[in-house]
Amino acid sequence: MVRRFPGWIAAAALAGGIACTQAAPVQTPDQVVRTFIAAAEKGDWGTADSYLTERFSNALRPGSLPSAWGMAGKNVQVRNQEVSGKTAYVWVEGTDSLEDAAQRLGLDPLTLRKYLTKPDLADPTYQQLAPQLVGLRLEGDTVTSHVKITLYQQDRGWRIEVWQPDKPPAEGSQPEKAEESADPKPSPSPTEAGQPAKNQQ
């Protein structure tokens, strides 16, 4: 005996099969960064690494991704994004205690406070850390980190190419547009911008 099914059941099954084969929605640059941040906060560094460009991933020393991303601080939030063709910039902001930020930079808290308030520009250690300190702002005993993330659009979607400290925006202003904020100097290599300074552990 041949069992017949109503036509609507067959149509629904066919539609469901088609839906299952459709690709996942393409993520925007800020969505990619949020997904990366969520993976990093869970300690899922394998997933986090999958959102980096191959060049950036290969440039990082094995196992160094957690410390490299540590410069962004904790409770990282996406603040803004700018897209220009196949390049995008996403600005994020994180926080750390003064003690944790100092430890990350290989400093004692009093020295970091001095560097962020009244630095000695002739201090060799300050000079070495200055590129990373430019993205930090001290409010009481809390250090706010401002980081600019560069992404490239690739065949598999937007991927993170590099991140680097970024000067905090002036009060009441927004980060510069991508075409305006482009540094006329050559961009630092992933190991330079994504890695901690040599004296960091």
Secondary structure, DSSP 8 states (H G I E B T S, - for coil): ------HHHHHHHHHHHHHHHS------HHHHHHHHHHHHHHT-HHHHHTTB-HHHHHHS-TT-HHHHHGGG-EEEEEEEEEEETTEEEEEEEEEEEHHHHHHHHT--HHHHHHHHHS--TT-HHHHHHHHHHTTEEEETTEEEEEEEEEEEEETTEEEEEEEEE-----TT-----HHHH--SS----HHHHHS--TT--
